[in-house]
Amino acid sequence: AMLFVFRYHLVVSLVAGLLVYSLLHRIARFFRGGRTHGIRKLLAVTLLVLVLAGFAKGRLGELPAVFARMADIVDQLNDRLLAWGIYVSSLDSIDGDVLRERVSAWLREHAAELGKAGGEVGRLVLHAVMGIAVGVLVFFRSPVEKVGPFALALAERLRRLTAAFEAVVFAQVEISALNTALTAVYLVGILPATGNHMPFAGTLVAVTFVAGLIPVVGNLISNTVIVLISLSVSPWVAIGSLTFLVVIHKLEYFVNAKIVGKRIDAQAWEILLAILTMEVAFGVAGVVLAPVIYAYVKTELRDQGLV
């Protein structure tokens, strides 16, 4: 089944479904005590929706303004660099009209590829929505009184896979929280102490946490946003932000392996080797699921007395 998931690109559906199911299952535990099983599940879904909606309307509600600021920075990049005494000849010959013409020509030349990419994004979104729907339906399923041996064995496999997924995901939450704390110290503490006030600092901290929940790609997203916004302050702040983030995330690879390894009872080198192997075999999808698959396989082998 896992080979089928990788072969037919269903990793997004699997991750979305397992994530929603795990979150709802954990939230429902807080509503124990005098409440029926069905009421606890309804409360869990309601709380999760309210938290996500509140978070989206809060700091993440400033994202349009952040994106607008990033667009202004890119558009005025040459003027900003000249104002700071930095001259880049390749930028000097490109004005707004020329840039628009080049972008238009590139879009026309790659219209087919962009259409295919758009369709791929839409397909991934649809898969994610279907995975979430499955996760919610499984969460609300009624227990079956009589099942056969195959169903029992399959349910046990799924339980172990879910347990491995939860261990890795909540380890990723711990990693993202550590990364966010360090980034907050830099944006809210170090920069203001040096007389440099970062715009949208609170929003950038929130983006760092949310993006940090996505392995590999998340750090790239948050780092790009922070460095571009830093350019609106000064080139030295941008260079300092880039240096700080590179150092932090290089160290994070080893911390990541250590934290995840502790959660799933594996050494850091085992996790790194699993990530390397799965990346070669399945690309980014392999990187995302490598710790989960490794934890699951190791649990199965341990229960059989093989490791």
C-alpha positions in Angstrom: 0.0 0.0 0.0 2.8 2.4 0.8 4.5 1.7 -2.5 1.2 2.4 -4.2 1.0 5.7 -2.4 4.5 6.7 -3.6 4.0 5.4 -7.1 0.7 7.2 -7.8 1.6 10.4 -5.9 -0.9 10.1 -3.0 1.5 11.3 -0.3 -0.4 14.6 0.1 -3.7 12.8 0.7 -2.1 10.4 3.2 -0.4 13.2 5.1 -3.5 15.4 5.1 -5.7 12.6 6.3 -3.4 11.3 9.0 -2.7 14.9 10.2 -6.4 15.7 10.6 -7.2 12.4 12.2 -4.3 12.7 14.7 -5.1 16.3 15.7 -8.8 15.4 16.2 -7.9 12.3 18.2 -5.6 14.3 20.5 -8.1 17.1 21.0 -10.9 14.7 21.9 -8.8 13.4 24.8 -9.2 16.8 26.5 -13.0 16.5 26.7 -13.1 13.3 28.7 -15.3 13.3 31.8 -19.0 13.0 31.7 -19.3 13.4 27.9 -20.4 10.8 25.4 -18.0 9.6 22.7 -20.0 11.4 20.0 -20.1 14.7 21.9 -16.3 14.6 22.5 -15.8 14.2 18.7 -18.1 17.0 17.8 -16.3 19.3 20.4 -12.9 18.3 18.9 -13.9 19.2 15.4 -15.5 22.5 16.5 -12.4 23.5 18.5 -10.0 22.6 15.6 -12.1 24.7 13.2 -12.3 27.7 15.5 -8.6 27.6 16.3 -7.7 27.4 12.6 -10.1 30.2 11.7 -8.9 32.4 14.5 -5.3 31.9 13.6 -6.0 32.6 9.9 -7.7 35.9 10.8 -5.0 36.9 13.2 -1.4 37.2 12.3 -1.8 35.3 9.1 -4.5 37.8 8.1 -1.6 40.3 7.5 -0.2 38.1 4.7 -1.6 40.1 1.9 0.2 43.2 3.2 3.4 41.2 3.6 3.1 40.0 0.0 2.4 43.5 -1.2 5.5 44.8 0.7 7.6 42.0 -0.9 6.3 42.9 -4.4 7.3 46.6 -3.8 10.7 45.6 -2.6 11.4 43.4 -5.7 10.0 46.2 -8.0 12.2 48.8 -6.4 15.3 46.6 -5.9 17.6 48.5 -8.2 16.7 51.9 -6.7 17.2 50.6 -3.2 20.6 49.2 -4.0 21.7 52.4 -5.6 20.5 54.4 -2.6 22.7 52.2 -0.4 25.7 52.7 -2.7 25.4 49.2 -4.3 25.6 49.2 -8.1 24.5 46.1 -10.1 25.0 46.6 -13.8 22.7 43.8 -14.9 19.8 45.5 -13.0 20.5 48.9 -14.5 19.5 48.0 -18.0 16.2 46.5 -17.0 13.3 49.0 -16.5 9.7 48.2 -15.7 8.5 48.0 -19.3 11.4 45.8 -20.4 10.8 43.5 -17.5 7.1 43.2 -18.3 7.9 42.4 -21.9 10.3 39.7 -20.9 7.9 38.2 -18.4 5.1 38.3 -21.0 7.3 36.6 -23.6 8.4 33.9 -21.1 4.7 33.3 -20.1 3.8 32.8 -23.8 6.7 30.4 -24.4 5.9 28.3 -21.4 2.1 28.5 -21.4 1.7 24.7 -21.8 4.1 24.0 -18.9 2.4 26.6 -16.7 -1.0 25.1 -17.5 0.2 21.7 -16.6 1.7 23.0 -13.4 -1.5 24.7 -12.5 -3.4 21.5 -13.1 -0.9 19.7 -10.9 -1.4 22.2 -8.1 -5.2 21.8 -8.4 -4.8 18.0 -8.3 -2.7 18.2 -5.2 -5.3 20.5 -3.5 -8.1 18.1 -4.5 -6.1 15.2 -3.1 -5.5 17.1 0.2 -9.2 17.9 0.5 -10.1 14.2 -0.1 -7.5 13.1 2.4 -8.9 15.5 5.0 -12.5 14.2 4.3 -11.3 10.6 4.8 -9.5 11.6 8.0 -12.7 13.2 9.4 -14.9 10.3 8.4 -12.6 7.8 9.9 -12.5 9.9 13.1 -16.3 9.7 13.3 -16.6 6.0 12.4 -18.6 3.7 14.6 -16.7 0.8 16.2 -17.5 -2.6 14.6 -18.3 -5.4 17.0 -17.3 -8.3 14.8 -14.3 -8.3 12.4 -12.3 -11.0 10.7 -8.6 -11.7 11.1 -7.5 -9.8 8.0 -9.4 -6.7 9.2 -7.8 -7.0 12.6 -4.3 -7.3 11.1 -4.9 -4.4 8.7 -6.2 -2.2 11.5 -3.1 -3.0 13.6 -0.9 -2.0 10.7 -2.7 1.3 10.4 -2.6 1.9 14.1 1.2 1.4 14.1 1.6 3.7 11.0 -0.6 6.4 12.7 1.5 6.1 15.9 4.7 6.5 13.9 3.2 9.5 12.0 2.1 11.2 15.3 5.5 10.7 16.8 7.2 12.3 13.8 4.7 15.1 13.4 4.7 16.2 17.0 8.5 16.0 16.9 8.3 18.4 13.9 6.1 20.7 15.9 8.7 20.7 18.6 11.4 21.5 16.0 9.3 24.3 14.5 8.6 25.7 17.9 12.4 25.8 18.6 13.1 27.4 15.2 10.3 29.9 15.8 11.6 30.9 19.2 15.1 31.5 17.8 13.7 33.6 14.9 11.5 35.6 17.4 14.6 36.4 19.5 16.3 37.7 16.3 13.3 39.6 14.9 11.8 41.0 18.1 14.9 41.2 20.3 18.2 41.5 18.5 17.1 43.7 15.6 15.2 46.3 17.8 18.1 46.4 20.2 20.4 47.4 17.3 18.0 50.1 16.2 16.4 48.1 13.3 12.7 47.5 13.5 11.5 44.7 11.3 8.0 45.4 9.7 5.4 42.7 10.3 7.6 41.0 12.9 4.7 39.2 14.6 3.4 37.9 11.3 6.9 36.7 10.2 7.1 34.7 13.5 3.7 33.1 12.8 4.7 32.3 9.2 8.0 30.8 10.5 6.0 28.4 12.8 3.4 27.4 10.2 6.0 26.9 7.4 8.3 25.1 9.8 5.7 22.3 10.0 6.5 21.5 6.4 9.8 19.5 6.2 12.5 21.0 3.9 10.3 23.3 1.8 8.9 25.2 4.8 12.2 26.7 5.9 12.9 27.9 2.3 9.5 29.7 2.3 9.9 31.4 5.6 13.6 32.3 4.9 12.7 33.9 1.6 10.0 36.1 3.1 12.1 37.2 6.0 15.1 38.1 3.8 13.0 40.1 1.4 11.2 42.0 4.1 14.7 42.7 5.7 15.7 44.4 2.5 13.1 47.1 3.2 15.1 48.0 6.3 18.7 47.9 5.0 21.0 45.7 3.0 23.0 44.9 6.2 19.9 43.7 7.9 19.1 41.5 4.9 22.6 40.1 5.0 22.4 39.6 8.8 19.0 37.8 8.4 20.3 35.5 5.7 23.4 34.6 7.7 21.4 34.0 10.9 18.8 31.8 9.1 21.4 29.8 7.3 23.3 29.1 10.5 20.2 28.2 12.4 18.8 25.9 9.7 22.2 24.1 9.2 22.2 23.3 12.9 18.5 22.3 12.7 19.2 19.4 10.4 21.1 17.6 13.2 18.7 18.8 15.9 15.8 17.5 13.7 17.4 14.1 13.4 18.1 14.0 17.1 14.6 15.0 18.2 12.8 12.7 15.7 15.1 9.9 16.6 14.3 10.3 20.3 10.6 10.1 19.5 10.8 7.0 17.4 13.7 5.3 19.3 16.3 5.7 16.6 19.8 7.2 16.3 20.3 10.4 14.4 22.4 8.7 11.8 19.5 6.2 11.2 17.1 9.0 10.4 19.6 10.9 8.1 20.3 7.6 6.3 16.6 6.9 5.9 16.0 10.4 4.5 18.8 10.1 2.1 17.6 6.7 0.8 14.0 7.8 0.5 14.9 11.0 -1.2 16.9 9.1 -3.9 14.0 6.7 -4.4 10.9 9.0 -4.2 12.1 12.6 -4.2 10.5 15.2 -1.9 7.7 12.8 -1.0 10.4 10.4 0.3 12.0 13.1 2.4 8.6 13.9 4.0 7.6 10.4 4.9 11.1 8.8 5.5 11.0 9.1 9.3 7.4 7.8 9.4 8.1 4.8 7.2 11.4 4.1 9.1 9.6 4.3 12.5 6.8 2.0 11.3 9.1 -0.6 9.7 11.3 -0.6 12.8 8.3 -1.2 15.0 7.2 -4.2 12.9 10.7 -5.7 13.0 11.1 -5.1 16.7 7.7 -6.9 17.4 8.9 -9.8 15.4 12.1 -10.0 17.4 14.3 -9.2 14.4 16.0 -6.1 15.7 
